[in-house]
């Protein structure tokens, strides 16, 4: 795999972390749970709060990458890019998006992720929080 394609693939896979996923194995078994980790070389995955196709609940499950046939996300990922564009309208030329880290930096001092402000305070941070809250509300209504 070319290095650009590999990086893009790994970036996509990182978006699955800490999300509800479904894993289908090559023998047809299905497991739903939270993706807590993966091995990029073997594509083995670890899940928590797992439910199998029979409704059995498991606390943790490791699945060997050799038998992973499908891995898909159940929930839609948070759109950090759209949020950064919205913030850019309020704070022109003062917004930087770091997609791989899952962080937006506003005015070089306010850090925002999909859960809200993680660093920063004051009137500008309050404005960022209002934009974030409005963005989340609109996405929930859509």
N, CA, C and O atoms as CSV, one atom per row, in Angstrom:
chain,resi,resn,atom,element,x,y,z
A,1,UNK,N,N,0.854,-1.170,0.000
A,1,UNK,CA,C,0.000,0.000,0.000
A,1,UNK,C,C,0.900,1.232,0.000
A,1,UNK,O,O,1.891,1.281,0.729
A,2,UNK,N,N,0.560,2.212,-0.806
A,2,UNK,CA,C,1.377,3.424,-0.824
A,2,UNK,C,C,1.273,4.129,0.519
A,2,UNK,O,O,0.295,3.959,1.246
A,3,UNK,N,N,2.270,4.909,0.837
A,3,UNK,CA,C,2.288,5.551,2.148
A,3,UNK,C,C,1.129,6.523,2.326
A,3,UNK,O,O,0.605,6.651,3.433
A,4,UNK,N,N,0.712,7.220,1.254
A,4,UNK,CA,C,-0.417,8.143,1.360
A,4,UNK,C,C,-1.702,7.370,1.612
A,4,UNK,O,O,-2.485,7.729,2.491
A,5,UNK,N,N,-1.920,6.311,0.843
A,5,UNK,CA,C,-3.122,5.494,1.020
A,5,UNK,C,C,-3.129,4.839,2.395
A,5,UNK,O,O,-4.175,4.755,3.039
A,6,UNK,N,N,-1.978,4.378,2.843
A,6,UNK,CA,C,-1.887,3.748,4.155
A,6,UNK,C,C,-2.203,4.747,5.259
A,6,UNK,O,O,-2.909,4.417,6.212
A,7,UNK,N,N,-1.687,5.966,5.137
A,7,UNK,CA,C,-1.977,6.993,6.142
A,7,UNK,C,C,-3.460,7.315,6.176
A,7,UNK,O,O,-4.047,7.457,7.249
A,8,UNK,N,N,-4.062,7.430,5.009
A,8,UNK,CA,C,-5.502,7.721,4.938
A,8,UNK,C,C,-6.318,6.582,5.563
A,8,UNK,O,O,-7.287,6.824,6.283
A,9,UNK,N,N,-5.914,5.343,5.278
A,9,UNK,CA,C,-6.610,4.197,5.851
A,9,UNK,C,C,-6.502,4.219,7.380
A,9,UNK,O,O,-7.491,4.010,8.083
A,10,UNK,N,N,-5.305,4.472,7.878
A,10,UNK,CA,C,-5.105,4.495,9.329
A,10,UNK,C,C,-5.864,5.661,9.963
A,10,UNK,O,O,-6.354,5.543,11.086
A,11,UNK,N,N,-5.964,6.773,9.257
A,11,UNK,CA,C,-6.731,7.915,9.751
A,11,UNK,C,C,-8.203,7.522,9.868
A,11,UNK,O,O,-8.862,7.855,10.853
A,12,UNK,N,N,-8.710,6.819,8.869
A,12,UNK,CA,C,-10.095,6.340,8.924
A,12,UNK,C,C,-10.293,5.376,10.087
A,12,UNK,O,O,-11.277,5.470,10.821
A,13,UNK,N,N,-9.356,4.454,10.249
A,13,UNK,CA,C,-9.463,3.470,11.320
A,13,UNK,C,C,-9.439,4.144,12.685
A,13,UNK,O,O,-10.162,3.729,13.591
A,14,UNK,N,N,-8.617,5.178,12.844
A,14,UNK,CA,C,-8.560,5.910,14.122
A,14,UNK,C,C,-9.910,6.523,14.465
A,14,UNK,O,O,-10.248,6.658,15.640
A,15,UNK,N,N,-10.682,6.894,13.450
A,15,UNK,CA,C,-12.000,7.471,13.702
A,15,UNK,C,C,-12.938,6.462,14.356
A,15,UNK,O,O,-13.926,6.852,14.980
A,16,UNK,N,N,-12.641,5.172,14.222
A,16,UNK,CA,C,-13.472,4.134,14.816
A,16,UNK,C,C,-13.226,3.975,16.316
A,16,UNK,O,O,-14.081,3.454,17.033
A,17,UNK,N,N,-12.068,4.418,16.790
A,17,UNK,CA,C,-11.721,4.232,18.209
A,17,UNK,C,C,-12.733,4.908,19.120
A,17,UNK,O,O,-13.188,6.021,18.858
A,18,UNK,N,N,-13.072,4.215,20.186
A,18,UNK,CA,C,-14.021,4.687,21.188
A,18,UNK,C,C,-15.404,4.940,20.596
A,18,UNK,O,O,-16.149,5.789,21.087
A,19,UNK,N,N,-15.742,4.210,19.553
A,19,UNK,CA,C,-17.060,4.295,18.924
A,19,UNK,C,C,-17.711,2.923,18.926
A,19,UNK,O,O,-17.041,1.896,19.034
A,20,UNK,N,N,-19.020,2.928,18.805
A,20,UNK,CA,C,-19.758,1.672,18.699
A,20,UNK,C,C,-19.538,1.101,17.306
A,20,UNK,O,O,-19.777,1.768,16.299
A,21,UNK,N,N,-19.078,-0.147,17.268
A,21,UNK,CA,C,-18.793,-0.806,16.000
A,21,UNK,C,C,-19.414,-2.198,15.985
A,21,UNK,O,O,-19.822,-2.731,17.017
A,22,UNK,N,N,-19.471,-2.762,14.797
A,22,UNK,CA,C,-19.869,-4.151,14.614
A,22,UNK,C,C,-18.737,-4.837,13.868
A,22,UNK,O,O,-18.244,-4.328,12.862
A,23,UNK,N,N,-18.329,-5.997,14.369
A,23,UNK,CA,C,-17.300,-6.806,13.715
A,23,UNK,C,C,-17.960,-8.090,13.238
A,23,UNK,O,O,-18.611,-8.787,14.016
A,24,UNK,N,N,-17.792,-8.397,11.967
A,24,UNK,CA,C,-18.270,-9.652,11.405
A,24,UNK,C,C,-17.027,-10.468,11.073
A,24,UNK,O,O,-16.121,-9.990,10.391
A,25,UNK,N,N,-16.996,-11.710,11.564
A,25,UNK,CA,C,-15.838,-12.563,11.335
A,25,UNK,C,C,-16.020,-13.375,10.057
A,25,UNK,O,O,-17.119,-13.461,9.508
A,26,UNK,N,N,-14.936,-13.961,9.601
A,26,UNK,CA,C,-14.987,-14.744,8.362
A,26,UNK,C,C,-15.870,-15.985,8.492
A,26,UNK,O,O,-16.307,-16.542,7.485
A,27,UNK,N,N,-16.133,-16.419,9.727
A,27,UNK,CA,C,-17.042,-17.557,9.915
A,27,UNK,C,C,-18.483,-17.111,10.183
A,27,UNK,O,O,-19.326,-17.922,10.565
A,28,UNK,N,N,-18.764,-15.800,9.978
A,28,UNK,CA,C,-20.129,-15.296,10.058
A,28,UNK,C,C,-20.589,-14.842,11.423
A,28,UNK,O,O,-21.739,-14.425,11.560
A,29,UNK,N,N,-19.749,-14.902,12.437
A,29,UNK,CA,C,-20.153,-14.438,13.769
A,29,UNK,C,C,-20.121,-12.914,13.804
A,29,UNK,O,O,-19.304,-12.275,13.141
A,30,UNK,N,N,-21.026,-12.351,14.590
A,30,UNK,CA,C,-21.155,-10.899,14.684
A,30,UNK,C,C,-20.999,-10.458,16.132
A,30,UNK,O,O,-21.569,-11.058,17.043
A,31,UNK,N,N,-20.224,-9.410,16.327
A,31,UNK,CA,C,-19.992,-8.845,17.655
A,31,UNK,C,C,-20.177,-7.333,17.578
A,31,UNK,O,O,-19.617,-6.683,16.695
A,32,UNK,N,N,-20.954,-6.774,18.493
A,32,UNK,CA,C,-21.158,-5.335,18.565
A,32,UNK,C,C,-20.606,-4.839,19.887
A,32,UNK,O,O,-20.845,-5.441,20.934
A,33,UNK,N,N,-19.865,-3.738,19.839
A,33,UNK,CA,C,-19.311,-3.178,21.062
A,33,UNK,C,C,-18.517,-1.921,20.774
A,33,UNK,O,O,-18.540,-1.395,19.662
A,34,UNK,N,N,-17.817,-1.448,21.784
A,34,UNK,CA,C,-16.982,-0.256,21.678
A,34,UNK,C,C,-15.578,-0.675,21.266
A,34,UNK,O,O,-14.959,-1.510,21.927
A,35,UNK,N,N,-15.069,-0.100,20.173
A,35,UNK,CA,C,-13.703,-0.404,19.734
A,35,UNK,C,C,-12.735,0.318,20.662
A,35,UNK,O,O,-12.678,1.548,20.677
A,36,UNK,N,N,-11.973,-0.452,21.437
A,36,UNK,CA,C,-11.047,0.140,22.398
A,36,UNK,C,C,-9.607,0.101,21.925
A,36,UNK,O,O,-8.752,0.775,22.501
A,37,UNK,N,N,-9.318,-0.675,20.884
A,37,UNK,CA,C,-7.957,-0.724,20.366
A,37,UNK,C,C,-7.871,-1.611,19.144
A,37,UNK,O,O,-8.791,-2.366,18.829
A,38,UNK,N,N,-6.728,-1.500,18.456
A,38,UNK,CA,C,-6.473,-2.335,17.292
A,38,UNK,C,C,-4.978,-2.413,17.071
A,38,UNK,O,O,-4.220,-1.543,17.500
A,39,UNK,N,N,-4.565,-3.476,16.391
A,39,UNK,CA,C,-3.171,-3.639,16.003
A,39,UNK,C,C,-3.108,-3.375,14.502
A,39,UNK,O,O,-3.669,-4.143,13.720
A,40,UNK,N,N,-2.428,-2.293,14.083
A,40,UNK,CA,C,-2.439,-1.963,12.658
A,40,UNK,C,C,-1.740,-2.991,11.768
A,40,UNK,O,O,-2.028,-3.068,10.573
A,41,UNK,N,N,-0.834,-3.771,12.329
A,41,UNK,CA,C,-0.134,-4.779,11.509
A,41,UNK,C,C,-1.012,-6.002,11.260
A,41,UNK,O,O,-1.104,-6.493,10.135
A,42,UNK,N,N,-1.656,-6.487,12.319
A,42,UNK,CA,C,-2.444,-7.715,12.181
A,42,UNK,C,C,-3.931,-7.450,11.978
A,42,UNK,O,O,-4.681,-8.357,11.619
A,43,UNK,N,N,-4.363,-6.198,12.210
A,43,UNK,CA,C,-5.768,-5.790,12.173
A,43,UNK,C,C,-6.608,-6.510,13.224
A,43,UNK,O,O,-7.828,-6.606,13.093
A,44,UNK,N,N,-5.946,-7.017,14.271
A,44,UNK,CA,C,-6.670,-7.549,15.416
A,44,UNK,C,C,-7.326,-6.384,16.133
A,44,UNK,O,O,-6.796,-5.273,16.134
A,45,UNK,N,N,-8.486,-6.632,16.747
A,45,UNK,CA,C,-9.231,-5.563,17.411
A,45,UNK,C,C,-9.605,-5.973,18.825
A,45,UNK,O,O,-9.742,-7.156,19.138
A,46,UNK,N,N,-9.767,-4.966,19.667
A,46,UNK,CA,C,-10.276,-5.213,21.021
A,46,UNK,C,C,-11.569,-4.422,21.191
A,46,UNK,O,O,-11.665,-3.258,20.805
A,47,UNK,N,N,-12.551,-5.083,21.775
A,47,UNK,CA,C,-13.858,-4.479,22.001
A,47,UNK,C,C,-14.205,-4.540,23.484
A,47,UNK,O,O,-13.759,-5.443,24.192
A,48,UNK,N,N,-14.989,-3.593,23.945
A,48,UNK,CA,C,-15.531,-3.644,25.302
A,48,UNK,C,C,-17.049,-3.572,25.211
A,48,UNK,O,O,-17.604,-3.165,24.190
A,49,UNK,N,N,-17.718,-3.975,26.300
A,49,UNK,CA,C,-19.190,-3.964,26.361
A,49,UNK,C,C,-19.779,-4.616,25.118
A,49,UNK,O,O,-20.536,-3.999,24.368
A,50,UNK,N,N,-19.413,-5.877,24.919
A,50,UNK,CA,C,-19.705,-6.591,23.674
A,50,UNK,C,C,-20.989,-7.401,23.786
A,50,UNK,O,O,-21.302,-7.974,24.830
A,51,UNK,N,N,-21.724,-7.428,22.674
A,51,UNK,CA,C,-22.897,-8.294,22.557
A,51,UNK,C,C,-22.692,-9.135,21.307
A,51,UNK,O,O,-22.416,-8.603,20.232
A,52,UNK,N,N,-22.828,-10.460,21.451
A,52,UNK,CA,C,-22.687,-11.314,20.271
A,52,UNK,C,C,-24.040,-11.511,19.604
A,52,UNK,O,O,-25.049,-10.978,20.065
A,53,UNK,N,N,-24.059,-12.288,18.504
A,53,UNK,CA,C,-25.294,-12.461,17.735
A,53,UNK,C,C,-26.384,-13.206,18.497
A,53,UNK,O,O,-27.547,-13.183,18.097
A,54,UNK,N,N,-26.011,-13.872,19.602
A,54,UNK,CA,C,-26.994,-14.593,20.425
A,54,UNK,C,C,-27.471,-13.758,21.601
A,54,UNK,O,O,-28.277,-14.227,22.404
A,55,UNK,N,N,-26.987,-12.533,21.716
A,55,UNK,CA,C,-27.381,-11.656,22.805
A,55,UNK,C,C,-26.535,-11.814,24.057
A,55,UNK,O,O,-26.807,-11.171,25.070
A,56,UNK,N,N,-25.509,-12.665,24.002
A,56,UNK,CA,C,-24.622,-12.820,25.157
A,56,UNK,C,C,-23.802,-11.557,25.349
A,56,UNK,O,O,-23.315,-10.971,24.382
A,57,UNK,N,N,-23.650,-11.137,26.604
A,57,UNK,CA,C,-22.875,-9.944,26.917
A,57,UNK,C,C,-21.492,-10.332,27.409
A,57,UNK,O,O,-21.341,-11.219,28.249
A,58,UNK,N,N,-20.487,-9.656,26.873
A,58,UNK,CA,C,-19.097,-9.891,27.255
A,58,UNK,C,C,-18.485,-8.560,27.654
A,58,UNK,O,O,-18.759,-7.536,27.028
A,59,UNK,N,N,-17.663,-8.568,28.688
A,59,UNK,CA,C,-17.025,-7.336,29.122
A,59,UNK,C,C,-15.963,-6.891,28.126
A,59,UNK,O,O,-15.936,-5.728,27.723
A,60,UNK,N,N,-15.091,-7.809,27.729
A,60,UNK,CA,C,-14.000,-7.518,26.791
A,60,UNK,C,C,-13.869,-8.671,25.795
A,60,UNK,O,O,-14.156,-9.826,26.112
A,61,UNK,N,N,-13.428,-8.326,24.585
A,61,UNK,CA,C,-13.217,-9.347,23.568
A,61,UNK,C,C,-12.083,-8.912,22.658
A,61,UNK,O,O,-12.060,-7.775,22.187
A,62,UNK,N,N,-11.150,-9.808,22.413
A,62,UNK,CA,C,-10.078,-9.595,21.442
A,62,UNK,C,C,-10.353,-10.504,20.252
A,62,UNK,O,O,-10.610,-11.695,20.425
A,63,UNK,N,N,-10.299,-9.953,19.056
A,63,UNK,CA,C,-10.567,-10.735,17.847
A,63,UNK,C,C,-9.330,-10.676,16.957
A,63,UNK,O,O,-8.849,-9.598,16.607
A,64,UNK,N,N,-8.830,-11.844,16.602
A,64,UNK,CA,C,-7.659,-11.941,15.747
A,64,UNK,C,C,-7.964,-11.357,14.378
A,64,UNK,O,O,-9.006,-11.640,13.787
A,65,UNK,N,N,-7.057,-10.549,13.886
A,65,UNK,CA,C,-7.247,-9.900,12.600
A,65,UNK,C,C,-7.392,-10.856,11.439
A,65,UNK,O,O,-7.965,-10.494,10.411
A,66,UNK,N,N,-6.884,-12.077,11.578
A,66,UNK,CA,C,-6.998,-13.057,10.499
A,66,UNK,C,C,-8.439,-13.448,10.206
A,66,UNK,O,O,-8.742,-13.919,9.110
A,67,UNK,N,N,-9.334,-13.257,11.180
A,67,UNK,CA,C,-10.724,-13.656,10.962
A,67,UNK,C,C,-11.686,-12.471,10.870
A,67,UNK,O,O,-12.894,-12.669,10.738
A,68,UNK,N,N,-11.170,-11.251,10.938
A,68,UNK,CA,C,-12.038,-10.078,10.793
A,68,UNK,C,C,-12.379,-9.902,9.315
A,68,UNK,O,O,-11.507,-9.623,8.493
A,69,UNK,N,N,-13.657,-10.069,8.993
A,69,UNK,CA,C,-14.106,-9.909,7.612
A,69,UNK,C,C,-14.623,-8.493,7.374
A,69,UNK,O,O,-14.380,-7.906,6.319
A,70,UNK,N,N,-15.344,-7.942,8.366
A,70,UNK,CA,C,-15.914,-6.600,8.240
A,70,UNK,C,C,-15.821,-5.898,9.590
A,70,UNK,O,O,-15.926,-6.519,10.647
A,71,UNK,N,N,-15.627,-4.613,9.520
A,71,UNK,CA,C,-15.651,-3.766,10.713
A,71,UNK,C,C,-16.360,-2.492,10.303
A,71,UNK,O,O,-15.892,-1.772,9.422
A,72,UNK,N,N,-17.491,-2.209,10.940
A,72,UNK,CA,C,-18.171,-0.985,10.573
A,72,UNK,C,C,-18.678,-0.241,11.793
A,72,UNK,O,O,-18.990,-0.830,12.828
A,73,UNK,N,N,-18.749,1.086,11.636
A,73,UNK,CA,C,-19.148,1.961,12.719
A,73,UNK,C,C,-20.665,2.078,12.735
A,73,UNK,O,O,-21.302,2.203,11.689
A,74,UNK,N,N,-21.228,2.035,13.924
A,74,UNK,CA,C,-22.672,2.127,14.074
A,74,UNK,C,C,-23.112,3.580,14.117
A,74,UNK,O,O,-24.153,3.930,13.561
A,75,UNK,N,N,-22.329,4.427,14.770
A,75,UNK,CA,C,-22.698,5.831,14.908
A,75,UNK,C,C,-21.924,6.689,13.923
A,75,UNK,O,O,-20.815,6.341,13.518
A,76,UNK,N,N,-22.510,7.802,13.546
A,76,UNK,CA,C,-21.849,8.715,12.618
A,76,UNK,C,C,-20.785,9.498,13.376
A,76,UNK,O,O,-21.052,9.996,14.470
A,77,UNK,N,N,-19.578,9.615,12.811
A,77,UNK,CA,C,-18.517,10.347,13.511
A,77,UNK,C,C,-18.803,11.844,13.565
A,77,UNK,O,O,-19.505,12.391,12.714
A,78,UNK,N,N,-18.249,12.485,14.575
A,78,UNK,CA,C,-18.384,13.927,14.739
A,78,UNK,C,C,-17.633,14.626,13.609
A,78,UNK,O,O,-16.506,14.247,13.291
A,79,UNK,N,N,-18.237,15.631,13.005
A,79,UNK,CA,C,-17.647,16.329,11.866
A,79,UNK,C,C,-16.820,17.526,12.338
A,79,UNK,O,O,-17.300,18.659,12.353
A,80,UNK,N,N,-15.577,17.256,12.721
A,80,UNK,CA,C,-14.688,18.319,13.196
A,80,UNK,C,C,-14.415,19.355,12.105
A,80,UNK,O,O,-14.280,20.543,12.399
A,81,UNK,N,N,-14.335,18.916,10.863
A,81,UNK,CA,C,-14.046,19.842,9.770
A,81,UNK,C,C,-15.162,20.882,9.640
A,81,UNK,O,O,-14.891,22.072,9.483
A,82,UNK,N,N,-16.395,20.437,9.705
A,82,UNK,CA,C,-17.524,21.363,9.605
A,82,UNK,C,C,-17.538,22.331,10.790
A,82,UNK,O,O,-17.834,23.515,10.631
A,83,UNK,N,N,-17.217,21.814,11.977
A,83,UNK,CA,C,-17.152,22.692,13.148
A,83,UNK,C,C,-16.038,23.713,12.987
A,83,UNK,O,O,-16.216,24.880,13.336
A,84,UNK,N,N,-14.893,23.294,12.464
A,84,UNK,CA,C,-13.786,24.242,12.286
A,84,UNK,C,C,-14.165,25.318,11.258
A,84,UNK,O,O,-13.780,26.478,11.408
A,85,UNK,N,N,-14.908,24.944,10.227
A,85,UNK,CA,C,-15.365,25.929,9.244
A,85,UNK,C,C,-16.332,26.920,9.883
A,85,UNK,O,O,-16.278,28.118,9.605
A,86,UNK,N,N,-17.216,26.415,10.738
A,86,UNK,CA,C,-18.156,27.294,11.438
A,86,UNK,C,C,-17.408,28.248,12.362
A,86,UNK,O,O,-17.706,29.442,12.405
A,87,UNK,N,N,-16.439,27.717,13.096
A,87,UNK,CA,C,-15.639,28.564,13.982
A,87,UNK,C,C,-14.836,29.588,13.183
A,87,UNK,O,O,-14.612,30.708,13.643
A,88,UNK,N,N,-14.405,29.195,11.979
A,88,UNK,CA,C,-13.648,30.099,11.119
A,88,UNK,C,C,-14.448,31.306,10.670
A,88,UNK,O,O,-13.871,32.351,10.369
A,89,UNK,N,N,-15.761,31.181,10.619
A,89,UNK,CA,C,-16.610,32.321,10.272
A,89,UNK,C,C,-16.673,33.322,11.415
A,89,UNK,O,O,-16.790,34.528,11.195
A,90,UNK,N,N,-16.594,32.813,12.630
A,90,UNK,CA,C,-16.650,33.677,13.810
A,90,UNK,C,C,-15.268,34.226,14.161
A,90,UNK,O,O,-15.135,35.356,14.631
A,91,UNK,N,N,-14.246,33.407,13.924
A,91,UNK,CA,C,-12.861,33.779,14.225
A,91,UNK,C,C,-12.026,33.641,12.943
A,91,UNK,O,O,-11.242,32.700,12.820
A,92,UNK,N,N,-12.186,34.566,11.992
A,92,UNK,CA,C,-11.473,34.441,10.704
A,92,UNK,C,C,-9.951,34.352,10.873
A,92,UNK,O,O,-9.349,35.117,11.626
A,93,UNK,N,N,-9.354,33.410,10.162
A,93,UNK,CA,C,-7.901,33.192,10.129
A,93,UNK,C,C,-7.306,32.884,11.504
A,93,UNK,O,O,-6.098,33.019,11.695
A,94,UNK,N,N,-8.132,32.476,12.455
A,94,UNK,CA,C,-7.637,32.154,13.794
A,94,UNK,C,C,-7.968,30.728,14.214
A,94,UNK,O,O,-7.874,30.390,15.394
A,95,UNK,N,N,-8.357,29.888,13.253
A,95,UNK,CA,C,-8.776,28.520,13.547
A,95,UNK,C,C,-7.870,27.544,12.804
A,95,UNK,O,O,-7.651,27.673,11.600
A,96,UNK,N,N,-7.347,26.562,13.543
A,96,UNK,CA,C,-6.521,25.510,12.939
A,96,UNK,C,C,-7.131,24.161,13.296
A,96,UNK,O,O,-7.452,23.895,14.455
A,97,UNK,N,N,-7.285,23.324,12.291
A,97,UNK,CA,C,-7.825,21.981,12.484
A,97,UNK,C,C,-6.688,20.975,12.422
A,97,UNK,O,O,-5.920,20.954,11.461
A,98,UNK,N,N,-6.584,20.142,13.448
A,98,UNK,CA,C,-5.614,19.050,13.490
A,98,UNK,C,C,-6.422,17.749,13.501
A,98,UNK,O,O,-6.708,17.183,14.556
A,99,UNK,N,N,-6.782,17.291,12.290
A,99,UNK,CA,C,-7.679,16.136,12.160
A,99,UNK,C,C,-7.130,14.885,12.809
A,99,UNK,O,O,-7.867,14.173,13.491
A,100,UNK,N,N,-5.845,14.599,12.613
A,100,UNK,CA,C,-5.278,13.372,13.165
A,100,UNK,C,C,-5.351,13.351,14.691
A,100,UNK,O,O,-5.516,12.291,15.294
A,101,UNK,N,N,-5.225,14.530,15.316
A,101,UNK,CA,C,-5.302,14.616,16.767
A,101,UNK,C,C,-6.746,14.777,17.235
A,101,UNK,O,O,-7.039,14.619,18.421
A,102,UNK,N,N,-7.642,15.089,16.310
A,102,UNK,CA,C,-9.046,15.285,16.670
A,102,UNK,C,C,-9.272,16.563,17.459
A,102,UNK,O,O,-10.105,16.607,18.364
A,103,UNK,N,N,-8.510,17.619,17.104
A,103,UNK,CA,C,-8.565,18.861,17.878
A,103,UNK,C,C,-8.629,20.062,16.942
A,103,UNK,O,O,-8.034,20.068,15.864
A,104,UNK,N,N,-9.363,21.071,17.380
A,104,UNK,CA,C,-9.393,22.372,16.724
A,104,UNK,C,C,-8.767,23.355,17.708
A,104,UNK,O,O,-9.083,23.334,18.898
A,105,UNK,N,N,-7.881,24.212,17.211
A,105,UNK,CA,C,-7.266,25.237,18.057
A,105,UNK,C,C,-7.732,26.597,17.540
A,105,UNK,O,O,-7.590,26.916,16.360
A,106,UNK,N,N,-8.294,27.393,18.459
A,106,UNK,CA,C,-8.796,28.719,18.123
A,106,UNK,C,C,-7.922,29.751,18.828
A,106,UNK,O,O,-7.705,29.667,20.037
A,107,UNK,N,N,-7.428,30.716,18.078
A,107,UNK,CA,C,-6.608,31.814,18.609
A,107,UNK,C,C,-5.363,31.302,19.333
A,107,UNK,O,O,-4.872,31.950,20.258
A,108,UNK,N,N,-4.858,30.160,18.921
A,108,UNK,CA,C,-3.663,29.554,19.508
A,108,UNK,C,C,-3.763,29.303,21.007
A,108,UNK,O,O,-2.741,29.082,21.657
A,109,UNK,N,N,-4.985,29.332,21.578
A,109,UNK,CA,C,-5.088,29.098,23.019
A,109,UNK,C,C,-6.333,28.326,23.450
A,109,UNK,O,O,-6.394,27.841,24.580
A,110,UNK,N,N,-7.300,28.209,22.588
A,110,UNK,CA,C,-8.524,27.489,22.936
A,110,UNK,C,C,-8.548,26.191,22.142
A,110,UNK,O,O,-8.515,26.199,20.912
A,111,UNK,N,N,-8.608,25.075,22.864
A,111,UNK,CA,C,-8.613,23.763,22.210
A,111,UNK,C,C,-10.002,23.148,22.351
A,111,UNK,O,O,-10.596,23.135,23.429
A,112,UNK,N,N,-10.499,22.636,21.219
A,112,UNK,CA,C,-11.839,22.059,21.158
A,112,UNK,C,C,-11.737,20.685,20.521
A,112,UNK,O,O,-11.005,20.492,19.550
A,113,UNK,N,N,-12.485,19.720,21.081
A,113,UNK,CA,C,-12.609,18.425,20.424
A,113,UNK,C,C,-14.093,18.116,20.284
A,113,UNK,O,O,-14.925,19.001,20.480
A,114,UNK,N,N,-14.434,16.893,19.952
A,114,UNK,CA,C,-15.839,16.552,19.710
A,114,UNK,C,C,-16.705,16.651,20.958
A,114,UNK,O,O,-17.932,16.656,20.856
A,115,UNK,N,N,-16.092,16.730,22.130
A,115,UNK,CA,C,-16.847,16.830,23.378
A,115,UNK,C,C,-16.974,18.258,23.885
A,115,UNK,O,O,-17.686,18.498,24.860
A,116,UNK,N,N,-16.298,19.217,23.243
A,116,UNK,CA,C,-16.366,20.617,23.644
A,116,UNK,C,C,-14.988,21.173,23.936
A,116,UNK,O,O,-13.978,20.630,23.488
A,117,UNK,N,N,-14.954,22.260,24.690
A,117,UNK,CA,C,-13.680,22.905,25.009
A,117,UNK,C,C,-12.909,22.047,25.999
A,117,UNK,O,O,-13.442,21.615,27.021
A,118,UNK,N,N,-11.637,21.809,25.673
A,118,UNK,CA,C,-10.782,21.026,26.572
A,118,UNK,C,C,-9.679,21.888,27.173
A,118,UNK,O,O,-8.989,21.471,28.104
A,119,UNK,N,N,-9.517,23.101,26.631
A,119,UNK,CA,C,-8.521,24.021,27.178
A,119,UNK,C,C,-8.876,25.429,26.759
A,119,UNK,O,O,-9.232,25.671,25.605
A,120,UNK,N,N,-8.780,26.362,27.695
A,120,UNK,CA,C,-9.052,27.757,27.404
A,120,UNK,C,C,-10.178,28.290,28.266
A,120,UNK,O,O,-11.063,27.549,28.694
A,121,UNK,N,N,-10.125,29.587,28.510
A,121,UNK,CA,C,-11.164,30.227,29.308
A,121,UNK,C,C,-11.289,31.682,28.878
A,121,UNK,O,O,-10.493,32.172,28.077
A,122,UNK,N,N,-12.289,32.363,29.412
A,122,UNK,CA,C,-12.509,33.763,29.097
A,122,UNK,C,C,-13.607,33.953,28.079
A,122,UNK,O,O,-14.240,32.988,27.650
A,123,UNK,N,N,-13.837,35.198,27.690
A,123,UNK,CA,C,-14.924,35.522,26.756
A,123,UNK,C,C,-14.812,34.810,25.407
A,123,UNK,O,O,-15.821,34.364,24.860
A,124,UNK,N,N,-13.594,34.700,24.865
A,124,UNK,CA,C,-13.433,34.017,23.571
A,124,UNK,C,C,-13.801,32.544,23.701
A,124,UNK,O,O,-14.465,31.992,22.823
A,125,UNK,N,N,-13.380,31.906,24.782
A,125,UNK,CA,C,-13.713,30.489,25.004
A,125,UNK,C,C,-15.215,30.315,25.176
A,125,UNK,O,O,-15.782,29.326,24.712
A,126,UNK,N,N,-15.855,31.258,25.835
A,126,UNK,CA,C,-17.310,31.190,25.992
A,126,UNK,C,C,-17.998,31.294,24.631
A,126,UNK,O,O,-18.998,30.621,24.380
A,127,UNK,N,N,-17.455,32.139,23.756
A,127,UNK,CA,C,-18.009,32.274,22.404
A,127,UNK,C,C,-17.805,30.990,21.614
A,127,UNK,O,O,-18.706,30.551,20.899
A,128,UNK,N,N,-16.626,30.386,21.737
A,128,UNK,CA,C,-16.357,29.108,21.079
A,128,UNK,C,C,-17.338,28.057,21.584
A,128,UNK,O,O,-17.860,27.269,20.795
A,129,UNK,N,N,-17.594,28.037,22.884
A,129,UNK,CA,C,-18.528,27.060,23.456
A,129,UNK,C,C,-19.939,27.270,22.906
A,129,UNK,O,O,-20.641,26.301,22.618
A,130,UNK,N,N,-20.355,28.520,22.760
A,130,UNK,CA,C,-21.688,28.790,22.202
A,130,UNK,C,C,-21.784,28.297,20.754
A,130,UNK,O,O,-22.787,27.700,20.363
A,131,UNK,N,N,-20.741,28.549,19.967
A,131,UNK,CA,C,-20.732,28.065,18.578
A,131,UNK,C,C,-20.780,26.541,18.570
A,131,UNK,O,O,-21.522,25.945,17.790
A,132,UNK,N,N,-19.988,25.908,19.439
A,132,UNK,CA,C,-19.979,24.443,19.551
A,132,UNK,C,C,-21.376,23.925,19.919
A,132,UNK,O,O,-21.886,23.011,19.272
A,133,UNK,N,N,-21.991,24.503,20.951
A,133,UNK,CA,C,-23.311,24.054,21.408
A,133,UNK,C,C,-24.351,24.179,20.295
A,133,UNK,O,O,-25.170,23.281,20.100
A,134,UNK,N,N,-24.313,25.297,19.565
A,134,UNK,CA,C,-25.240,25.506,18.458
A,134,UNK,C,C,-25.012,24.468,17.361
A,134,UNK,O,O,-25.970,23.927,16.808
A,135,UNK,N,N,-23.753,24.192,17.046
A,135,UNK,CA,C,-23.392,23.203,16.032
A,135,UNK,C,C,-23.913,21.814,16.410
A,135,UNK,O,O,-24.511,21.121,15.587
A,136,UNK,N,N,-23.682,21.422,17.654
A,136,UNK,CA,C,-24.127,20.099,18.129
A,136,UNK,C,C,-25.652,20.001,18.094
A,136,UNK,O,O,-26.203,18.976,17.695
A,137,UNK,N,N,-26.324,21.063,18.510
A,137,UNK,CA,C,-27.793,21.079,18.506
A,137,UNK,C,C,-28.338,20.914,17.091
A,137,UNK,O,O,-29.273,20.147,16.860
A,138,UNK,N,N,-27.740,21.645,16.142
A,138,UNK,CA,C,-28.194,21.553,14.744
A,138,UNK,C,C,-27.981,20.142,14.192
A,138,UNK,O,O,-28.840,19.619,13.482
A,139,UNK,N,N,-26.851,19.529,14.511
A,139,UNK,CA,C,-26.571,18.175,14.013
A,139,UNK,C,C,-27.531,17.163,14.624
A,139,UNK,O,O,-27.930,16.208,13.956
A,140,UNK,N,N,-27.910,17.361,15.893
A,140,UNK,CA,C,-28.833,16.438,16.543
A,140,UNK,C,C,-30.224,16.532,15.942
A,140,UNK,O,O,-30.939,15.533,15.865
A,141,UNK,N,N,-30.614,17.739,15.510
A,141,UNK,CA,C,-31.931,17.941,14.919
A,141,UNK,C,C,-32.018,17.459,13.480
A,141,UNK,O,O,-33.108,17.186,12.976
A,142,UNK,N,N,-30.874,17.354,12.823
A,142,UNK,CA,C,-30.845,16.954,11.411
A,142,UNK,C,C,-31.139,15.489,11.220
A,142,UNK,O,O,-31.151,15.004,10.089
